Amino acid sequence: MSLIYKICEADIWRDAETAGKFCGAGIDLVDGYIHFSTAAQASDTARLHFKHTENLVLVAVDTATLEIKWEASRGGDLFPHLYGDLPMSAVIAVEPM
């Protein structure tokens, strides 16, 4: 199993759980894909993009059934992106941050 991670506001995530899928939030909607991080990238992502945001969750996602594209971003690192909705069936865990 290969895991990637999504940082999201808890209220937005609850709405996604009710809908049965996550369609993105904030920059995801602007860019047209859902931004994820690897385990090694998640803390920097939180620090850089969610520093002043409260009530966040960290969502662990299994990539086995998803078409993830790895694309260069911050510092040339490859980041996982999903061009489409994230089905709840791919979510392994959701933890408060």
N, C-alpha and C positions, 0 to 999 in steps of 0.2 A: 504494500500500500504506500502510495506517495501522497504526502499531505502538503497542502498550501493553506494560507491563512488570510482571512478577511477581517479587517477592523471596521466596526460599524457602530453607529449609535443604537442603543438598545431599543428605543421606540421604533426606529425604522426596521430593525431586525424582527421585532414582534409582528409588525405588519406583514413582513415577508413570510413569516411562518404561517400566519393566517391565510395568506394568498397561496401558499404551497410552493412559492418560488421567490427568489431575490432577483430583482431587475436592475439593481444598482442604486447608488445614491451619490449625490454631490458630483464629484469629478468623474465618476463612472458614467453618469448620464451625459455630461458634457463631452467626454472623450468617445463615447459609443462602445465601451467595453468595461467589464468589471475588473478592477485592479486587485491583485492579490500580492502576497509576499511569501517568501520561504520562511522557515523558522529563523534562519540567520538574519533575514532582512526585517522581520516584524518589529523589533524594538526601535530600529531607526525610523521605520515608517510611522510608528506611533509618535515618536519624538518630533519628527519633522512636520507631520500633517495633522496630528490630533492633539497637539500640546495643550491647547486651551479648551478641549472638548471633554465634557464629563459624561458619565453614564454610557460607557463604551462596552462592547462585547468583542471577544476574539473568537472567530468562527473557524474551526478546523474543517477542511474540505478534502475529501478523497478524490484524486484526479482520475481514477480508473475509468470512469464513464464519461468524462468531459473532454472536449477538444480544446486543450489549453495551448495557447501560443506563448512562447518565451521570447520576449522582446527587450532590447536594450533600453535602459532608462538611467536612473540615478547613477552617475559614475561609471556608466557603461555596463553595469551589472544587468544580467538577464532577469526579468521579472515575469511572473505568470499572469496572463490576461485571458479572460473569457469573453468571447464575442457572442453574447446571447445571455439568456437567463440562467441562473443557478438553481437547479431543482433541489428541494429539501432532501431528496434521497441521497445526495452526495455529501450532505453535512454529517460529520462524525461527532462533533461536540461544539457547544457554545458556552463560553466561560466569561463571567464579568471581568473587566480589567480594572 
